[in-house]
């Protein structure tokens, strides 16, 4: 017989899985940083539209693709990191989410470098 009380066994996760509230908390808190990357990309797109012309008609197709993908990429990485890590222990989920955030940061630096160096090629 086990010396655990019924209340202690009820709060323990089944099959060694991380509790759902902890998965949601980790994903949500790290997800705020991903959301900041999306917000920043949309803000730069709006700034580019306002700076180069009315209604963004001066941005060519490559410029639209770069800025829209810069806004979509963090969402895709967050979803991929969540899919990989949600069944793992909490510390591994956190590490997977932070690794994905590092990937988003590197991608964002590449977008900023590309758009700063090639601003004239993105504008029609």
MOPAC internal coordinates of N, CA, C and O (Angstrom, degrees):
PM7 1SCF
backbone

  N    0.0000 0     0.00 0     0.00 0    0    0    0
  C    1.4375 1     0.00 0     0.00 0    1    0    0
  C    1.5090 1   109.05 1     0.00 0    2    1    0
  O    1.2310 1   121.00 1   -32.83 1    3    2    1
  N    1.2769 1   115.69 1   147.17 1    3    2    1
  C    1.4615 1   121.78 1   178.89 1    5    3    2
  C    1.5191 1   110.32 1   -87.16 1    6    5    3
  O    1.2310 1   120.77 1   -32.96 1    7    6    5
  N    1.3168 1   116.14 1   147.04 1    7    6    5
  C    1.4573 1   119.10 1   178.69 1    9    7    6
  C    1.5305 1   111.74 1   -93.30 1   10    9    7
  O    1.2310 1   119.95 1  -169.72 1   11   10    9
  N    1.3488 1   117.70 1    10.28 1   11   10    9
  C    1.4666 1   121.17 1   176.78 1   13   11   10
  C    1.5189 1   110.36 1   -79.65 1   14   13   11
  O    1.2310 1   120.90 1   -38.91 1   15   14   13
  N    1.2774 1   115.89 1   141.09 1   15   14   13
  C    1.4663 1   120.09 1   177.21 1   17   15   14
  C    1.5219 1   109.14 1   -79.21 1   18   17   15
  O    1.2310 1   119.40 1   -20.23 1   19   18   17
  N    1.3240 1   118.75 1   159.77 1   19   18   17
  C    1.4612 1   120.59 1   179.46 1   21   19   18
  C    1.5214 1   113.34 1   -60.44 1   22   21   19
  O    1.2310 1   119.69 1   147.00 1   23   22   21
  N    1.3223 1   118.20 1   -33.00 1   23   22   21
  C    1.4602 1   119.82 1  -179.49 1   25   23   22
  C    1.5279 1   111.00 1   -70.06 1   26   25   23
  O    1.2310 1   119.78 1   148.23 1   27   26   25
  N    1.3233 1   118.03 1   -31.77 1   27   26   25
  C    1.4654 1   120.98 1   179.28 1   29   27   26
  C    1.5227 1   110.79 1   -73.16 1   30   29   27
  O    1.2310 1   120.16 1   143.43 1   31   30   29
  N    1.3143 1   117.30 1   -36.57 1   31   30   29
  C    1.4602 1   119.17 1   179.76 1   33   31   30
  C    1.5216 1   111.54 1   -74.83 1   34   33   31
  O    1.2310 1   119.80 1   153.75 1   35   34   33
  N    1.3195 1   117.98 1   -26.25 1   35   34   33
  C    1.4635 1   120.69 1  -179.46 1   37   35   34
  C    1.5282 1   111.20 1   -71.51 1   38   37   35
  O    1.2310 1   120.07 1   149.06 1   39   38   37
  N    1.3394 1   117.46 1   -30.94 1   39   38   37
  C    1.4581 1   119.34 1  -177.74 1   41   39   38
  C    1.5351 1   112.49 1   -87.24 1   42   41   39
  O    1.2310 1   119.73 1   165.95 1   43   42   41
  N    1.3180 1   118.12 1   -14.05 1   43   42   41
  C    1.4615 1   120.98 1  -179.45 1   45   43   42
  C    1.5347 1   109.52 1   -76.74 1   46   45   43
  O    1.2310 1   120.22 1   -40.04 1   47   46   45
  N    1.3342 1   117.18 1   139.96 1   47   46   45
  C    1.4629 1   119.04 1   179.29 1   49   47   46
  C    1.5224 1   111.21 1   -68.25 1   50   49   47
  O    1.2310 1   121.04 1   -35.41 1   51   50   49
  N    1.3058 1   115.62 1   144.59 1   51   50   49
  C    1.4557 1   121.20 1   179.42 1   53   51   50
  C    1.5238 1   109.71 1   -79.65 1   54   53   51
  O    1.2310 1   120.52 1   -34.05 1   55   54   53
  N    1.3041 1   116.61 1   145.95 1   55   54   53
  C    1.4606 1   124.61 1   175.37 1   57   55   54
  C    1.5243 1   112.44 1    58.33 1   58   57   55
  O    1.2310 1   119.56 1  -155.10 1   59   58   57
  N    1.3142 1   118.45 1    24.90 1   59   58   57
  C    1.4494 1   121.25 1   177.95 1   61   59   58
  C    1.5168 1   114.22 1    70.34 1   62   61   59
  O    1.2310 1   119.40 1  -165.00 1   63   62   61
  N    1.3253 1   118.76 1    15.00 1   63   62   61
  C    1.4602 1   121.92 1  -179.45 1   65   63   62
  C    1.5207 1   111.02 1   -82.64 1   66   65   63
  O    1.2310 1   121.55 1   -25.00 1   67   66   65
  N    1.3140 1   114.64 1   155.00 1   67   66   65
  C    1.4644 1   120.75 1   176.92 1   69   67   66
  C    1.5207 1   109.05 1   -71.30 1   70   69   67
  O    1.2310 1   119.66 1   -41.80 1   71   70   69
  N    1.3290 1   118.26 1   138.20 1   71   70   69
  C    1.4646 1   120.07 1   178.37 1   73   71   70
  C    1.5347 1   111.29 1   -60.44 1   74   73   71
  O    1.2310 1   120.90 1   -31.86 1   75   74   73
  N    1.3048 1   115.89 1   148.14 1   75   74   73
  C    1.4615 1   121.43 1  -176.26 1   77   75   74
  C    1.5190 1   111.56 1   -61.49 1   78   77   75
  O    1.2310 1   120.08 1   141.94 1   79   78   77
  N    1.3210 1   117.46 1   -38.06 1   79   78   77
  C    1.4658 1   119.44 1  -179.00 1   81   79   78
  C    1.5204 1   111.22 1   -64.26 1   82   81   79
  O    1.2310 1   120.01 1   146.24 1   83   82   81
  N    1.3378 1   117.58 1   -33.76 1   83   82   81
  C    1.4556 1   120.73 1   179.76 1   85   83   82
  C    1.5279 1   111.08 1   -73.90 1   86   85   83
  O    1.2310 1   120.42 1   142.03 1   87   86   85
  N    1.3250 1   116.80 1   -37.97 1   87   86   85
  C    1.4692 1   120.74 1   175.18 1   89   87   86
  C    1.5221 1   109.61 1   -62.40 1   90   89   87
  O    1.2310 1   120.36 1   135.79 1   91   90   89
  N    1.3294 1   116.92 1   -44.21 1   91   90   89
  C    1.4696 1   120.72 1   179.37 1   93   91   90
  C    1.5186 1   111.25 1   -65.30 1   94   93   91
  O    1.2310 1   120.06 1   139.76 1   95   94   93
  N    1.3229 1   117.50 1   -40.24 1   95   94   93
  C    1.4642 1   120.65 1  -179.33 1   97   95   94
  C    1.5280 1   111.42 1   -65.78 1   98   97   95
  O    1.2310 1   120.29 1   133.58 1   99   98   97
  N    1.3211 1   117.04 1   -46.42 1   99   98   97
  C    1.4624 1   120.47 1   179.44 1  101   99   98
  C    1.5188 1   110.30 1   -64.47 1  102  101   99
  O    1.2310 1   120.37 1   132.60 1  103  102  101
  N    1.3269 1   116.90 1   -47.40 1  103  102  101
  C    1.4679 1   120.68 1  -179.26 1  105  103  102
  C    1.5171 1   111.42 1   -63.75 1  106  105  103
  O    1.2310 1   120.54 1   141.34 1  107  106  105
  N    1.3108 1   116.56 1   -38.66 1  107  106  105
  C    1.4589 1   120.19 1  -179.30 1  109  107  106
  C    1.5138 1   113.24 1   -70.93 1  110  109  107
  O    1.2310 1   120.31 1   136.23 1  111  110  109
  N    1.3205 1   117.02 1   -43.77 1  111  110  109
  C    1.4630 1   119.94 1  -178.75 1  113  111  110
  C    1.5299 1   111.51 1   -68.21 1  114  113  111
  O    1.2310 1   120.17 1   135.58 1  115  114  113
  N    1.3109 1   117.28 1   -44.42 1  115  114  113
  C    1.4650 1   119.41 1   177.10 1  117  115  114
  C    1.5304 1   109.36 1   -70.61 1  118  117  115
  O    1.2310 1   120.44 1   148.72 1  119  118  117
  N    1.3259 1   116.76 1   -31.28 1  119  118  117
  C    1.4628 1   121.11 1   177.56 1  121  119  118
  C    1.5165 1   113.42 1   -62.08 1  122  121  119
  O    1.2310 1   120.18 1   154.79 1  123  122  121
  N    1.3258 1   117.27 1   -25.21 1  123  122  121
  C    1.4625 1   120.08 1   175.96 1  125  123  122
  C    1.5262 1   111.35 1   -63.35 1  126  125  123
  O    1.2310 1   120.33 1   144.50 1  127  126  125
  N    1.3138 1   116.97 1   -35.50 1  127  126  125
  C    1.4632 1   120.00 1   177.05 1  129  127  126
  C    1.5309 1   110.99 1   -70.12 1  130  129  127
  O    1.2310 1   120.60 1   143.15 1  131  130  129
  N    1.3317 1   116.46 1   -36.85 1  131  130  129
  C    1.4631 1   120.20 1   174.13 1  133  131  130
  C    1.5318 1   109.79 1   -63.82 1  134  133  131
  O    1.2310 1   120.61 1   138.94 1  135  134  133
  N    1.3187 1   116.43 1   -41.06 1  135  134  133
  C    1.4717 1   120.67 1   179.23 1  137  135  134
  C    1.5247 1   110.96 1   -63.65 1  138  137  135
  O    1.2310 1   120.46 1   145.04 1  139  138  137
  N    1.3189 1   116.73 1   -34.96 1  139  138  137
  C    1.4623 1   119.64 1   176.53 1  141  139  138
  C    1.5236 1   110.73 1   -63.48 1  142  141  139
  O    1.2310 1   120.16 1   140.97 1  143  142  141
  N    1.3280 1   117.30 1   -39.03 1  143  142  141
  C    1.4691 1   120.55 1   177.64 1  145  143  142
  C    1.5315 1   110.65 1   -63.87 1  146  145  143
  O    1.2310 1   120.15 1   139.86 1  147  146  145
  N    1.3258 1   117.32 1   -40.14 1  147  146  145
  C    1.4685 1   120.85 1   177.19 1  149  147  146
  C    1.5238 1   109.71 1   -65.02 1  150  149  147
  O    1.2310 1   120.46 1   134.06 1  151  150  149
  N    1.3239 1   116.73 1   -45.94 1  151  150  149
  C    1.4649 1   121.58 1  -179.80 1  153  151  150
  C    1.5287 1   110.68 1   -60.02 1  154  153  151
  O    1.2310 1   120.48 1   137.81 1  155  154  153
  N    1.3023 1   116.69 1   -42.19 1  155  154  153
  C    1.4494 1   121.93 1   179.92 1  157  155  154
  C    1.5291 1   111.15 1   -65.17 1  158  157  155
  O    1.2310 1   119.96 1   139.37 1  159  158  157
  N    1.3152 1   117.69 1   -40.63 1  159  158  157
  C    1.4620 1   121.34 1   178.79 1  161  159  158
  C    1.5245 1   110.91 1   -65.93 1  162  161  159
  O    1.2310 1   120.29 1   137.19 1  163  162  161
  N    1.3153 1   117.06 1   -42.81 1  163  162  161
  C    1.4670 1   120.18 1   178.76 1  165  163  162
  C    1.5214 1   110.15 1   -66.31 1  166  165  163
  O    1.2310 1   120.46 1   139.58 1  167  166  165
  N    1.3214 1   116.73 1   -40.42 1  167  166  165
  C    1.4638 1   120.35 1   177.05 1  169  167  166
  C    1.5171 1   112.41 1   -61.40 1  170  169  167
  O    1.2310 1   120.13 1   139.04 1  171  170  169
  N    1.3207 1   117.35 1   -40.96 1  171  170  169
  C    1.4647 1   119.98 1   177.76 1  173  171  170
  C    1.5229 1   111.83 1   -69.64 1  174  173  171
  O    1.2310 1   120.23 1   146.15 1  175  174  173
  N    1.3169 1   117.17 1   -33.85 1  175  174  173
  C    1.4664 1   119.84 1   175.31 1  177  175  174
  C    1.5187 1   110.33 1   -63.57 1  178  177  175
  O    1.2310 1   120.47 1   134.24 1  179  178  177
  N    1.3109 1   116.71 1   -45.76 1  179  178  177
  C    1.4655 1   121.14 1   179.16 1  181  179  178
  C    1.5307 1   110.30 1   -63.77 1  182  181  179
  O    1.2310 1   120.60 1   139.26 1  183  182  181
  N    1.3195 1   116.46 1   -40.74 1  183  182  181
  C    1.4596 1   120.19 1   177.71 1  185  183  182
  C    1.5264 1   111.46 1   -64.09 1  186  185  183
  O    1.2310 1   120.42 1   139.65 1  187  186  185
  N    1.3134 1   116.80 1   -40.35 1  187  186  185
  C    1.4675 1   120.84 1   178.45 1  189  187  186
  C    1.5196 1   110.61 1   -64.96 1  190  189  187
  O    1.2310 1   120.24 1   138.74 1  191  190  189
  N    1.3129 1   117.15 1   -41.26 1  191  190  189
  C    1.4694 1   120.62 1   178.52 1  193  191  190
  C    1.5177 1   110.12 1   -63.27 1  194  193  191
  O    1.2310 1   120.48 1   134.61 1  195  194  193
  N    1.3116 1   116.68 1   -45.39 1  195  194  193
  C    1.4580 1   120.30 1  -178.64 1  197  195  194
  C    1.5169 1   112.97 1   -69.07 1  198  197  195
  O    1.2310 1   120.27 1   147.72 1  199  198  197
  N    1.3397 1   117.08 1   -32.28 1  199  198  197
  C    1.4515 1   120.45 1  -176.47 1  201  199  198
  C    1.5259 1   112.54 1   -77.73 1  202  201  199
  O    1.2310 1   120.35 1   142.28 1  203  202  201
  N    1.3196 1   116.94 1   -37.72 1  203  202  201
  C    1.4530 1   120.22 1  -173.02 1  205  203  202
  C    1.5108 1   114.65 1   -96.58 1  206  205  203
  O    1.2310 1   119.14 1   174.10 1  207  206  205
  N    1.2750 1   119.25 1    -5.90 1  207  206  205
  C    1.4493 1   118.49 1   178.39 1  209  207  206
  C    1.5050 1   112.25 1   157.33 1  210  209  207
  O    1.2310 1   121.48 1    -6.60 1  211  210  209
  N    1.3150 1   114.77 1   173.40 1  211  210  209
  C    1.4521 1   120.50 1  -178.84 1  213  211  210
  C    1.5226 1   110.40 1   -81.38 1  214  213  211
  O    1.2310 1   120.96 1   -46.70 1  215  214  213
  N    1.3014 1   115.76 1   133.30 1  215  214  213
  C    1.4622 1   125.78 1   176.88 1  217  215  214
  C    1.5181 1   113.21 1    61.94 1  218  217  215
  O    1.2310 1   119.56 1  -164.81 1  219  218  217
  N    1.3107 1   118.45 1    15.19 1  219  218  217
  C    1.4495 1   120.73 1   174.16 1  221  219  218
  C    1.5084 1   115.23 1    71.08 1  222  221  219
  O    1.2310 1   120.06 1  -161.63 1  223  222  221
  N    1.2903 1   117.48 1    18.37 1  223  222  221
  C    1.4579 1   119.67 1  -177.21 1  225  223  222
  C    1.5258 1   112.77 1   -72.74 1  226  225  223
  O    1.2310 1   119.73 1   166.91 1  227  226  225
  N    1.3266 1   118.13 1   -13.09 1  227  226  225
  C    1.4474 1   119.62 1   179.73 1  229  227  226
  C    1.5299 1   112.37 1   -89.14 1  230  229  227
  O    1.2310 1   119.57 1   171.20 1  231  230  229
  N    1.3216 1   118.43 1    -8.80 1  231  230  229
  C    1.4551 1   121.52 1   177.39 1  233  231  230
  C    1.5258 1   108.42 1   -80.53 1  234  233  231
  O    1.2310 1   120.16 1   -51.30 1  235  234  233
  N    1.3273 1   117.30 1   128.70 1  235  234  233
  C    1.4617 1   119.03 1   179.65 1  237  235  234
  C    1.5302 1   110.37 1   -81.77 1  238  237  235
  O    1.2310 1   120.79 1     0.96 1  239  238  237
  N    1.3194 1   116.09 1  -179.04 1  239  238  237
  C    1.4686 1   120.93 1  -174.57 1  241  239  238
  C    1.5241 1   112.05 1   -63.21 1  242  241  239
  O    1.2310 1   120.05 1   141.38 1  243  242  241
  N    1.3131 1   117.51 1   -38.62 1  243  242  241
  C    1.4629 1   120.05 1   179.02 1  245  243  242
  C    1.5249 1   110.98 1   -65.09 1  246  245  243
  O    1.2310 1   120.35 1   140.52 1  247  246  245
  N    1.3218 1   116.93 1   -39.48 1  247  246  245
  C    1.4628 1   120.35 1   177.84 1  249  247  246
  C    1.5141 1   111.79 1   -62.48 1  250  249  247
  O    1.2310 1   120.33 1   135.66 1  251  250  249
  N    1.3331 1   116.98 1   -44.34 1  251  250  249
  C    1.4684 1   120.54 1   177.14 1  253  251  250
  C    1.5272 1   110.34 1   -62.39 1  254  253  251
  O    1.2310 1   120.55 1   136.33 1  255  254  253
  N    1.3254 1   116.55 1   -43.67 1  255  254  253
  C    1.4663 1   120.48 1  -179.12 1  257  255  254
  C    1.5202 1   111.21 1   -61.70 1  258  257  255
  O    1.2310 1   120.11 1   135.28 1  259  258  257
  N    1.3211 1   117.40 1   -44.72 1  259  258  257
  C    1.4640 1   121.02 1  -179.06 1  261  259  258
  C    1.5209 1   110.31 1   -61.44 1  262  261  259
  O    1.2310 1   120.05 1   130.96 1  263  262  261
  N    1.3360 1   117.52 1   -49.04 1  263  262  261
  C    1.4629 1   119.52 1  -175.22 1  265  263  262
  C    1.5236 1   112.68 1   -72.43 1  266  265  263
  O    1.2310 1   119.97 1   143.50 1  267  266  265
  N    1.3129 1   117.66 1   -36.50 1  267  266  265
  C    1.4725 1   119.32 1   178.91 1  269  267  266
  C    1.5260 1   110.31 1   -70.35 1  270  269  267
  O    1.2310 1   120.35 1   138.85 1  271  270  269
  N    1.3398 1   116.93 1   -41.15 1  271  270  269
  C    1.4566 1   119.00 1   178.02 1  273  271  270
  C    1.5215 1   111.33 1   -66.99 1  274  273  271
  O    1.2310 1   120.34 1   148.27 1  275  274  273
  N    1.3317 1   116.95 1   -31.73 1  275  274  273
  C    1.4703 1   120.05 1   176.16 1  277  275  274
  C    1.5245 1   111.07 1   -63.94 1  278  277  275
  O    1.2310 1   120.01 1   152.06 1  279  278  277
  N    1.3260 1   117.58 1   -27.94 1  279  278  277
  C    1.4705 1   121.20 1   177.80 1  281  279  278
  C    1.5278 1   111.66 1   -84.79 1  282  281  279
  O    1.2310 1   119.77 1   150.12 1  283  282  281
  N    1.3180 1   118.05 1   -29.88 1  283  282  281
  C    1.4652 1   121.70 1  -176.76 1  285  283  282
  C    1.5320 1   111.58 1   -86.23 1  286  285  283
  O    1.2310 1   120.33 1   147.47 1  287  286  285
  N    1.3284 1   116.97 1   -32.53 1  287  286  285
  C    1.4593 1   121.58 1  -174.78 1  289  287  286
  C    1.5368 1   113.66 1   -56.41 1  290  289  287
  O    1.2310 1   118.55 1   134.32 1  291  290  289
  N    1.3358 1   120.37 1   -45.68 1  291  290  289
  C    1.4741 1   118.25 1   178.77 1  293  291  290
  C    1.5245 1   113.44 1   -60.99 1  294  293  291
  O    1.2310 1   120.06 1   145.42 1  295  294  293
  N    1.3097 1   117.48 1   -34.58 1  295  294  293
  C    1.4712 1   120.44 1   178.27 1  297  295  294
  C    1.5299 1   110.11 1   -66.21 1  298  297  295
  O    1.2310 1   120.62 1   137.95 1  299  298  297
  N    1.3276 1   116.42 1   -42.05 1  299  298  297
  C    1.4633 1   120.39 1   178.87 1  301  299  298
  C    1.5282 1   111.35 1   -65.13 1  302  301  299
  O    1.2310 1   120.34 1   138.66 1  303  302  301
  N    1.3152 1   116.96 1   -41.34 1  303  302  301
  C    1.4641 1   120.28 1   179.68 1  305  303  302
  C    1.5208 1   110.57 1   -67.56 1  306  305  303
  O    1.2310 1   120.02 1   138.69 1  307  306  305
  N    1.3437 1   117.58 1   -41.31 1  307  306  305
  C    1.4658 1   119.77 1   178.02 1  309  307  306
  C    1.5292 1   109.98 1   -60.97 1  310  309  307
  O    1.2310 1   120.33 1   135.80 1  311  310  309
  N    1.3178 1   116.97 1   -44.20 1  311  310  309
  C    1.4698 1   120.23 1  -179.97 1  313  311  310
  C    1.5274 1   110.96 1   -63.51 1  314  313  311
  O    1.2310 1   120.46 1   138.86 1  315  314  313
  N    1.3197 1   116.73 1   -41.14 1  315  314  313
  C    1.4597 1   119.94 1   177.78 1  317  315  314
  C    1.5170 1   112.05 1   -65.82 1  318  317  315
  O    1.2310 1   120.16 1   137.44 1  319  318  317
  N    1.3239 1   117.31 1   -42.56 1  319  318  317
  C    1.4669 1   120.78 1   178.70 1  321  319  318
  C    1.5233 1   110.48 1   -65.03 1  322  321  319
  O    1.2310 1   120.30 1   141.18 1  323  322  321
  N    1.3220 1   117.03 1   -38.82 1  323  322  321
  C    1.4592 1   119.84 1   177.89 1  325  323  322
  C    1.5251 1   110.80 1   -65.56 1  326  325  323
  O    1.2310 1   120.60 1   137.54 1  327  326  325
  N    1.3451 1   116.46 1   -42.46 1  327  326  325
  C    1.4624 1   120.28 1   179.99 1  329  327  326
  C    1.5267 1   111.53 1   -63.35 1  330  329  327
  O    1.2310 1   120.48 1   143.67 1  331  330  329
  N    1.3099 1   116.68 1   -36.33 1  331  330  329
  C    1.4656 1   120.29 1   179.71 1  333  331  330
  C    1.5247 1   111.24 1   -75.16 1  334  333  331
  O    1.2310 1   119.75 1   142.68 1  335  334  333
  N    1.3263 1   118.09 1   -37.32 1  335  334  333
  C    1.4478 1   119.95 1  -168.38 1  337  335  334
  C    1.4991 1   118.52 1  -104.53 1  338  337  335
  O    1.2310 1   118.48 1   171.51 1  339  338  337
  N    1.3196 1   120.49 1    -8.49 1  339  338  337
  C    1.4682 1   118.82 1  -170.90 1  341  339  338
  C    1.5280 1   113.79 1   -70.50 1  342  341  339
  O    1.2310 1   119.37 1   160.77 1  343  342  341
  N    1.3087 1   118.81 1   -19.23 1  343  342  341
  C    1.4680 1   120.27 1   178.10 1  345  343  342
  C    1.5218 1   112.45 1   -97.69 1  346  345  343
  O    1.2310 1   120.48 1  -177.87 1  347  346  345
  N    1.2948 1   116.69 1     2.13 1  347  346  345
  C    1.4659 1   121.24 1  -179.21 1  349  347  346
  C    1.5290 1   109.90 1   -92.93 1  350  349  347
  O    1.2310 1   120.52 1    -9.38 1  351  350  349
  N    1.3178 1   116.60 1   170.62 1  351  350  349
  C    1.4734 1   118.92 1   174.94 1  353  351  350
  C    1.5318 1   110.88 1   -61.59 1  354  353  351
  O    1.2310 1   120.79 1   -17.78 1  355  354  353
  N    1.3092 1   116.10 1   162.22 1  355  354  353
  C    1.4642 1   121.43 1  -172.63 1  357  355  354
  C    1.5221 1   112.75 1   -60.13 1  358  357  355
  O    1.2310 1   119.95 1   138.50 1  359  358  357
  N    1.3153 1   117.71 1   -41.50 1  359  358  357
  C    1.4618 1   119.01 1  -178.85 1  361  359  358
  C    1.5261 1   111.84 1   -67.56 1  362  361  359
  O    1.2310 1   120.10 1   146.16 1  363  362  361
  N    1.3248 1   117.41 1   -33.84 1  363  362  361
  C    1.4628 1   119.66 1   177.49 1  365  363  362
  C    1.5290 1   111.01 1   -71.96 1  366  365  363
  O    1.2310 1   120.04 1   141.73 1  367  366  365
  N    1.3186 1   117.52 1   -38.27 1  367  366  365
  C    1.4663 1   120.79 1   175.08 1  369  367  366
  C    1.5223 1   109.84 1   -59.37 1  370  369  367
  O    1.2310 1   120.41 1   134.85 1  371  370  369
  N    1.3251 1   116.81 1   -45.15 1  371  370  369
  C    1.4543 1   121.28 1   179.41 1  373  371  370
  C    1.5347 1   110.69 1   -61.01 1  374  373  371
  O    1.2310 1   120.23 1   136.42 1  375  374  373
  N    1.3190 1   117.17 1   -43.58 1  375  374  373
  C    1.4615 1   120.39 1  -179.91 1  377  375  374
  C    1.5303 1   112.08 1   -66.07 1  378  377  375
  O    1.2310 1   120.18 1   141.73 1  379  378  377
  N    1.3142 1   117.26 1   -38.27 1  379  378  377
  C    1.4719 1   120.65 1   177.73 1  381  379  378
  C    1.5239 1   109.93 1   -65.76 1  382  381  379
  O    1.2310 1   120.30 1   137.92 1  383  382  381
  N    1.3385 1   117.02 1   -42.08 1  383  382  381
  C    1.4659 1   120.37 1   179.70 1  385  383  382
  C    1.5283 1   111.29 1   -66.25 1  386  385  383
  O    1.2310 1   120.00 1   140.02 1  387  386  385
  N    1.3141 1   117.60 1   -39.98 1  387  386  385
  C    1.4639 1   121.23 1   178.61 1  389  387  386
  C    1.5289 1   110.65 1   -68.80 1  390  389  387
  O    1.2310 1   120.09 1   142.71 1  391  390  389
  N    1.3151 1   117.44 1   -37.29 1  391  390  389
  C    1.4697 1   120.50 1   176.33 1  393  391  390
  C    1.5195 1   110.45 1   -62.79 1  394  393  391
  O    1.2310 1   120.45 1   136.86 1  395  394  393
  N    1.3234 1   116.74 1   -43.14 1  395  394  393
  C    1.4620 1   120.30 1   175.59 1  397  395  394
  C    1.5125 1   112.11 1   -62.00 1  398  397  395
  O    1.2310 1   120.41 1   142.36 1  399  398  397
  N    1.3216 1   116.83 1   -37.64 1  399  398  397
  C    1.4596 1   120.94 1   177.45 1  401  399  398
  C    1.5232 1   110.96 1   -65.21 1  402  401  399
  O    1.2310 1   120.53 1   143.04 1  403  402  401
  N    1.3225 1   116.59 1   -36.96 1  403  402  401
  C    1.4621 1   120.31 1   174.75 1  405  403  402
  C    1.5228 1   111.36 1   -63.74 1  406  405  403
  O    1.2310 1   120.32 1   140.77 1  407  406  405
  N    1.3283 1   116.99 1   -39.23 1  407  406  405
  C    1.4627 1   121.26 1   176.39 1  409  407  406
  C    1.5260 1   110.84 1   -62.94 1  410  409  407
  O    1.2310 1   120.22 1   137.66 1  411  410  409
  N    1.3172 1   117.19 1   -42.34 1  411  410  409
  C    1.4671 1   121.51 1   177.28 1  413  411  410
  C    1.5233 1   110.69 1   -63.39 1  414  413  411
  O    1.2310 1   120.15 1   140.19 1  415  414  413
  N    1.3241 1   117.33 1   -39.81 1  415  414  413
  C    1.4645 1   120.68 1   179.65 1  417  415  414
  C    1.5221 1   111.52 1   -64.90 1  418  417  415
  O    1.2310 1   120.39 1   137.90 1  419  418  417
  N    1.3238 1   116.85 1   -42.10 1  419  418  417
  C    1.4692 1   120.15 1   177.93 1  421  419  418
  C    1.5225 1   109.89 1   -65.12 1  422  421  419
  O    1.2310 1   120.29 1   137.31 1  423  422  421
  N    1.3232 1   117.06 1   -42.69 1  423  422  421
  C    1.4595 1   120.02 1   177.82 1  425  423  422
  C    1.5233 1   110.46 1   -61.89 1  426  425  423
  O    1.2310 1   120.39 1   138.18 1  427  426  425
  N    1.3271 1   116.85 1   -41.82 1  427  426  425
  C    1.4637 1   120.39 1  -179.40 1  429  427  426
  C    1.5295 1   111.07 1   -63.71 1  430  429  427
  O    1.2310 1   120.00 1   139.01 1  431  430  429
  N    1.3339 1   117.61 1   -40.99 1  431  430  429
  C    1.4563 1   120.22 1   176.70 1  433  431  430
  C    1.5289 1   111.23 1   -62.72 1  434  433  431
  O    1.2310 1   120.50 1   142.84 1  435  434  433
  N    1.3271 1   116.65 1   -37.16 1  435  434  433
  C    1.4696 1   119.91 1   176.78 1  437  435  434
  C    1.5220 1   111.08 1   -65.77 1  438  437  435
  O    1.2310 1   119.81 1   139.43 1  439  438  437
  N    1.3081 1   117.96 1   -40.57 1  439  438  437
  C    1.4668 1   121.26 1   178.93 1  441  439  438
  C    1.5195 1   110.38 1   -64.78 1  442  441  439
  O    1.2310 1   120.65 1   135.15 1  443  442  441
  N    1.3215 1   116.37 1   -44.85 1  443  442  441
  C    1.4639 1   119.84 1   179.86 1  445  443  442
  C    1.5309 1   110.38 1   -63.20 1  446  445  443
  O    1.2310 1   120.33 1   136.44 1  447  446  445
  N    1.3209 1   116.97 1   -43.56 1  447  446  445
  C    1.4666 1   120.03 1   179.43 1  449  447  446
  C    1.5217 1   110.60 1   -64.35 1  450  449  447
  O    1.2310 1   120.39 1   137.63 1  451  450  449
  N    1.3304 1   116.85 1   -42.37 1  451  450  449
  C    1.4611 1   120.08 1  -179.17 1  453  451  450
  C    1.5253 1   111.37 1   -65.42 1  454  453  451
  O    1.2310 1   120.54 1   135.14 1  455  454  453
  N    1.2997 1   116.57 1   -44.86 1  455  454  453
  C    1.4696 1   118.90 1  -177.07 1  457  455  454
  C    1.5159 1   112.00 1   -73.42 1  458  457  455
  O    1.2310 1   119.95 1   152.60 1  459  458  457
  N    1.3337 1   117.71 1   -27.40 1  459  458  457
  C    1.4713 1   118.60 1   178.40 1  461  459  458
  C    1.5282 1   110.13 1   -75.32 1  462  461  459
  O    1.2310 1   120.39 1   140.83 1  463  462  461
  N    1.3037 1   116.86 1   -39.17 1  463  462  461
  C    1.4523 1   119.83 1  -179.28 1  465  463  462
  C    1.5292 1   112.96 1   -78.43 1  466  465  463
  O    1.2310 1   120.23 1   149.39 1  467  466  465
  N    1.3031 1   117.17 1   -30.61 1  467  466  465
  C    1.4651 1   120.91 1  -173.89 1  469  467  466
  C    1.5197 1   112.32 1  -117.38 1  470  469  467
  O    1.2310 1   119.86 1  -142.54 1  471  470  469
  N    1.3015 1   117.88 1    37.46 1  471  470  469
  C    1.4519 1   120.69 1  -178.09 1  473  471  470
  C    1.5252 1   110.88 1   -62.58 1  474  473  471
  O    1.2310 1   119.83 1   142.95 1  475  474  473
  N    1.2995 1   117.93 1   -37.05 1  475  474  473
  C    1.4633 1   119.73 1  -178.33 1  477  475  474
  C    1.5261 1   111.25 1   -71.00 1  478  477  475
  O    1.2310 1   119.47 1   152.30 1  479  478  477
  N    1.3355 1   118.61 1   -27.70 1  479  478  477
  C    1.4570 1   119.42 1   179.43 1  481  479  478
  C    1.5347 1   111.57 1   -79.24 1  482  481  479
  O    1.2310 1   119.76 1   158.62 1  483  482  481
  N    1.3379 1   118.07 1   -21.38 1  483  482  481
  C    1.4586 1   120.84 1   178.66 1  485  483  482
  C    1.5155 1   111.15 1   -82.47 1  486  485  483
  O    1.2310 1   120.55 1   161.85 1  487  486  485
  N    1.3143 1   116.56 1   -18.15 1  487  486  485
  C    1.4674 1   121.16 1  -178.91 1  489  487  486
  C    1.5064 1   108.30 1  -100.09 1  490  489  487
  O    1.2310 1   121.30 1   -51.70 1  491  490  489
  N    1.3433 1   115.11 1   128.30 1  491  490  489
  C    1.4443 1   122.58 1  -174.44 1  493  491  490
  C    1.4669 1   113.16 1   -55.57 1  494  493  491
  O    1.2310 1   120.10 1   180.00 1  495  494  493

